[in-house]
Amino acid sequence: MSDVQSAALVAESREAPHRLTELRVSASMMQLDAGLYCIVVTPSSAADANTGLPGLRITPAPGPAGRPDAVRVRTLSDDGWMTGFGDAALVRVTGGPAFVLVTVYQAPGSTAEGAPALQVLPLIGEAATAQLPPPAAAPAPAPTAPRAVDMVAHIQTRGDVGERFGEWVGERGSGKWIEGFGIAPTSGVALADIEYQVVLGRGWLSPWVEGGQYCGSRGMALPILGLRVRLRGAAAEAFELRYSASFIDGTSAGPVAGGEPCESESLAAVEAMLIEVAPIGTFARTDAAAAKPKRTAKAKRS
């Protein structure tokens, strides 16, 4: 840029200062050993819903010394932005230690004490990472007539699989875990009236997402360890839901009521899940009918 262009830019910024806001930006290098991690932002009272600040981004470190080719980062939002309201990123490091760059953005005049606090949760270590099977290409499915589905799950080495409410998605006993899922009811429940989250570790949950959005990860060989689903708005007044899950350790859980966590005691990965939605009172009637002993015909006297 020439001196004339620089002077013009400075003059413009002085004439229209509202076009340029200088943020407080700080960055740190974080070294991680090989493995899978969940990096969680602790909710901050300083978070501003209008500006989205403070916020941060986690990226592979620049330069070959940081081994950026060995780092993969997936945030739970598509734009990569992590807010001070509580958010999380999944980081996978392969083949030895590598660095990630953590860049924090704060409003002008903020202090270092107002920066979001991070917690790093190791999910799978180097030894376990080495045992993960490489993703296998899913065979091309035979052409079939399209059918409506209420939920789609991304299954390890298999890809996306869709089912209706009341049907199992994933294969029980397969040992193949679910990496994430999305729910889009085809009738009765509006997208905005259903929300869900996944269990990432003991006591760690992803943020709630609304219907129609994907929750979890893709392509990182990272399983979900449980789920929570709930209704709200008009749907909560007319419908009830419950859900069950089976896990790769052979255990199962549920059905649990809407809003309750569905997970195994060992926090094993989810391999299949079942979500049921019905008008209020339906489950109590069906459960009572199933528990009622059946009458048997008496044997005729000879």
URZIHU-V377785 format. One record per helix or strand of 2 or more residues. SS is the DSSP state (H for helix, E for strand). FROM is the first residue (numbers start at 0). TO is the last residue. If there is no record, write none. Layout:
SS|FROM|TO + SS|FROM|TO
//
This chain:
H|2|14 + H|16|18 + E|23|31 + E|34|41 + E|54|59 + H|63|65 + H|67|69 + E|70|74 + E|81|82 + E|86|92 + E|97|105 + H|111|113 + E|116|123 + H|125|130 + E|150|154 + E|158|162 + E|167|169 + E|177|182 + H|190|192 + E|193|200 + E|203|204 + E|208|209 + E|213|215 + E|225|230 + H|232|237 + E|238|246 + E|251|256 + E|261|262 + E|269|278 + H|281|290
//
